[in-house]
Amino acid sequence: MDTLTLLGLLLAVVFFAAAWQAWRIGNERRDVALLGVGGGVSAAGAALSFML
């Protein structure tokens, strides 16, 4: 596994964990959605780098 793929997956996991924590403590939906989108983009980038 390439280093870029590993870092992208790690970033996606961190974003999703932060979104889950933010949702759990009751932050605004906008902030939780922004963290979720960041995690999704990171996961998509990791998947793309894995395929290439």
N, CA, C and O of each residue as an XYZ file, in Angstrom:
208
protein
N       0.852     -1.177      0.000
C       0.000      0.000      0.000
C       0.897      1.240      0.000
O       1.862      1.338      0.757
N       0.553      2.145     -0.845
C       1.318      3.370     -1.009
C       1.143      4.285      0.215
O       0.127      4.221      0.907
N       2.123      5.114      0.461
C       2.068      6.035      1.594
C       0.931      7.040      1.455
O       0.284      7.383      2.445
N       0.686      7.509      0.253
C      -0.404      8.465      0.012
C      -1.763      7.842      0.333
O      -2.634      8.495      0.907
N      -1.932      6.588     -0.038
C      -3.186      5.890      0.251
C      -3.369      5.726      1.755
O      -4.457      5.957      2.282
N      -2.329      5.337      2.426
C      -2.399      5.147      3.870
C      -2.710      6.451      4.599
O      -3.525      6.468      5.521
N      -2.078      7.521      4.197
C      -2.350      8.815      4.818
C      -3.759      9.307      4.514
O      -4.402      9.909      5.375
N      -4.242      9.063      3.316
C      -5.619      9.437      2.967
C      -6.638      8.674      3.794
O      -7.626      9.247      4.253
N      -6.401      7.381      3.985
C      -7.297      6.590      4.819
C      -7.255      7.036      6.270
O      -8.292      7.098      6.932
N      -6.083      7.342      6.764
C      -5.946      7.817      8.136
C      -6.672      9.149      8.329
O      -7.346      9.354      9.339
N      -6.535     10.035      7.373
C      -7.225     11.323      7.441
C      -8.740     11.137      7.396
O      -9.471     11.818      8.115
N      -9.210     10.221      6.558
C     -10.648      9.948      6.479
C     -11.170      9.409      7.801
O     -12.240      9.813      8.255
N     -10.435      8.510      8.420
C     -10.854      7.949      9.711
C     -10.903      9.032     10.778
O     -11.830      9.064     11.586
N      -9.927      9.908     10.786
C      -9.901     10.986     11.778
C     -11.075     11.946     11.565
O     -11.711     12.372     12.529
N     -11.359     12.286     10.310
C     -12.501     13.159     10.022
C     -13.818     12.516     10.451
O     -14.663     13.177     11.054
N     -13.994     11.234     10.144
C     -15.232     10.553     10.513
C     -15.362     10.434     12.027
O     -16.463     10.568     12.560
N     -14.261     10.186     12.726
C     -14.307     10.120     14.190
C     -14.647     11.483     14.775
O     -15.411     11.570     15.736
N     -14.093     12.538     14.214
C     -14.396     13.886     14.696
C     -15.854     14.243     14.415
O     -16.501     14.897     15.234
N     -16.376     13.816     13.259
C     -17.781     14.076     12.939
C     -18.694     13.325     13.904
O     -19.705     13.867     14.351
N     -18.349     12.106     14.219
C     -19.150     11.326     15.153
C     -19.156     11.970     16.539
O     -20.200     12.065     17.184
N     -17.977     12.410     16.990
C     -17.891     13.079     18.297
C     -18.680     14.383     18.295
O     -19.366     14.697     19.267
N     -18.584     15.134     17.218
C     -19.312     16.401     17.127
C     -20.821     16.151     17.131
O     -21.569     16.899     17.760
N     -21.267     15.117     16.440
C     -22.687     14.785     16.435
C     -23.144     14.340     17.824
O     -24.240     14.676     18.274
N     -22.279     13.579     18.489
C     -22.625     13.049     19.807
C     -22.778     14.139     20.857
O     -23.654     14.045     21.717
N     -21.945     15.168     20.803
C     -22.039     16.226     21.816
C     -23.024     17.315     21.413
O     -23.267     18.242     22.187
N     -23.586     17.220     20.228
C     -24.652     18.132     19.842
C     -24.220     19.391     19.133
O     -24.869     20.428     19.275
N     -23.146     19.333     18.376
C     -22.753     20.503     17.587
C     -23.776     20.761     16.489
O     -24.654     19.937     16.234
N     -23.652     21.898     15.854
C     -24.587     22.245     14.779
C     -24.460     21.256     13.622
O     -23.390     20.710     13.352
N     -25.592     21.047     12.952
C     -25.610     20.094     11.836
C     -24.648     20.505     10.731
O     -24.063     19.654     10.062
N     -24.488     21.790     10.544
C     -23.592     22.296      9.500
C     -22.151     21.857      9.758
O     -21.445     21.463      8.830
N     -21.711     21.926     11.026
C     -20.343     21.536     11.364
C     -20.129     20.037     11.202
O     -19.092     19.595     10.709
N     -21.124     19.263     11.623
C     -21.021     17.811     11.484
C     -20.994     17.427     10.004
O     -20.238     16.541      9.606
N     -21.812     18.086      9.197
C     -21.840     17.803      7.764
C     -20.507     18.162      7.109
O     -20.029     17.441      6.233
N     -19.915     19.262      7.529
C     -18.625     19.657      6.961
C     -17.545     18.626      7.275
O     -16.736     18.297      6.408
N     -17.523     18.119      8.493
C     -16.559     17.077      8.848
C     -16.831     15.791      8.071
O     -15.898     15.113      7.640
N     -18.099     15.459      7.893
C     -18.444     14.269      7.127
C     -18.038     14.372      5.669
O     -17.556     13.405      5.080
N     -18.233     15.541      5.096
C     -17.814     15.754      3.706
C     -16.299     15.672      3.579
O     -15.782     15.104      2.616
N     -15.593     16.235      4.545
C     -14.133     16.127      4.534
C     -13.665     14.685      4.596
O     -12.717     14.298      3.913
N     -14.338     13.894      5.421
C     -13.998     12.470      5.510
C     -14.308     11.738      4.216
O     -13.543     10.875      3.787
N     -15.428     12.078      3.594
C     -15.788     11.438      2.334
C     -14.823     11.777      1.211
O     -14.457     10.916      0.411
N     -14.421     13.018      1.160
C     -13.455     13.427      0.125
C     -12.108     12.746      0.349
O     -11.455     12.320     -0.603
N     -11.699     12.647      1.602
C     -10.438     11.966      1.906
C     -10.510     10.485      1.559
O      -9.554      9.918      1.029
N     -11.647      9.859      1.857
C     -11.811      8.444      1.519
C     -11.834      8.244      0.006
O     -11.272      7.273     -0.500
N     -12.477      9.151     -0.712
C     -12.497      9.054     -2.177
C     -11.102      9.242     -2.757
O     -10.721      8.553     -3.704
N     -10.349     10.166     -2.196
C      -8.971     10.358     -2.663
C      -8.099      9.155     -2.380
O      -7.255      8.794     -3.200
N      -8.293      8.524     -1.219
C      -7.525      7.331     -0.895
C      -7.895      6.180     -1.845
O      -7.026      5.430     -2.288
N      -9.191      6.052     -2.151
C      -9.618      4.997     -3.078
C      -9.056      5.241     -4.475
O      -8.643      4.304     -5.159
N      -9.042      6.494     -4.888
C      -8.495      6.817     -6.204
C      -6.989      6.545     -6.264
O      -6.492      6.004     -7.252
N      -6.270      6.919     -5.208
C      -4.826      6.664     -5.202
C      -4.523      5.175     -5.100
O      -3.481      4.723     -5.576
N      -5.425      4.401     -4.481
C      -5.228      2.953     -4.423
C      -5.396      2.324     -5.792
O      -4.678      1.389     -6.147
N      -6.372      2.853     -6.580
C      -6.608      2.310     -7.915
C      -5.512      2.686     -8.892
O      -5.219      1.932     -9.819
N      -4.911      3.833     -8.693
C      -3.868      4.260     -9.622
C      -2.577      3.628     -9.207
O      -1.549      3.845     -9.848
